[in-house]
Amino acid sequence: MTSDTGSGIVAIPSVHPVDETVERIRGILASKGVMLFALVDHSGEAAKAGMKMRPTKLVIFGSPKAGTPVMLAAPSIAIDLPLKLLVWEDEAEKAWISYNSADYLRSRHNVPRELMQNLAAAEAIAAMAAKE
């Protein structure tokens, strides 16, 4: 099951809790030689500020070798790169992985079709991390 909000954001369910899903993503990135630029722990930072938030983490990753040609062809895409996966928990304590669809990014920034494979990593990594 996947969900697309109509805004270009795709959400897929994970069979793992948020922290395990994030660790699976980190492992996939490492095995593929993809750089992990940052891991933003939104819920952890909320807790430090005295607020409660369901587990929510943002994984920011990419490859300069893949991303640079896209930014050269469509400079405005730099606002959406590096790629991101948002791993979050809903009210039913179900983990989800959300990301911008490659088609949305292509359309938003007029990316040439021949560079689409450079934007497909988020979908592939999310699918691998979400399953058993």
JOLIN-V685115 format. One record per pair of residues at least 6 apart in sequence whose C-alpha atoms are under 7 Angstrom apart, sorted by sequence separation. I is the first residue (numbers start at 1). J is the second residue. If there is no record, write none. Layout:
I&J + I&J
This chain:
4&10 + 29&35 + 46&52 + 71&77 + 89&95 + 3&10 + 4&11 + 46&53 + 71&78 + 88&95 + 89&96 + 2&10 + 3&11 + 87&95 + 88&96 + 2&11 + 3&12 + 87&96 + 88&97 + 2&12 + 43&53 + 87&97 + 1&12 + 43&54 + 86&97 + 87&98 + 43&55 + 85&97 + 86&98 + 43&56 + 85&98 + 86&99 + 42&56 + 85&99 + 102&116 + 41&56 + 42&57 + 84&99 + 41&57 + 40&57 + 41&58 + 102&119 + 39&57 + 40&58 + 102&120 + 39&58 + 40&59 + 39&59 + 62&82 + 38&59 + 39&60 + 61&82 + 62&83 + 38&60 + 60&82 + 61&83 + 37&60 + 38&61 + 60&83 + 61&84 + 99&122 + 36&60 + 37&61 + 60&84 + 36&61 + 59&84 + 60&85 + 35&61 + 36&62 + 58&84 + 59&85 + 34&61 + 35&62 + 58&85 + 59&86 + 34&62 + 35&63 + 58&86 + 34&63 + 57&86 + 58&87 + 97&126 + 57&87 + 56&87 + 57&88 + 56&88 + 77&109 + 55&88 + 56&89 + 76&109 + 55&89 + 54&89 + 74&109 + 74&110 + 18&55 + 74&111 + 85&122 + 73&111 + 84&122 + 83&122 + 70&111 + 70&115 + 67&118 + 66&118 + 22&87 + 18&87 + 18&88 + 18&89 + 18&95 + 17&95 + 16&95 + 14&95 + 13&95 + 14&96 + 13&96 + 14&97 + 12&96 + 13&97 + 11&96 + 12&97 + 11&97 + 12&98 + 11&98 + 10&98 + 11&99 + 9&98 + 10&99 + 9&99 + 10&100 + 9&100 + 10&101 + 8&100 + 9&101 + 8&101 + 8&104 + 28&125 + 25&125 + 25&129 + 24&129 + 21&129 + 21&130 + 16&130 + 15&130 + 14&130 + 15&131 + 13&130 + 14&131 + 15&132
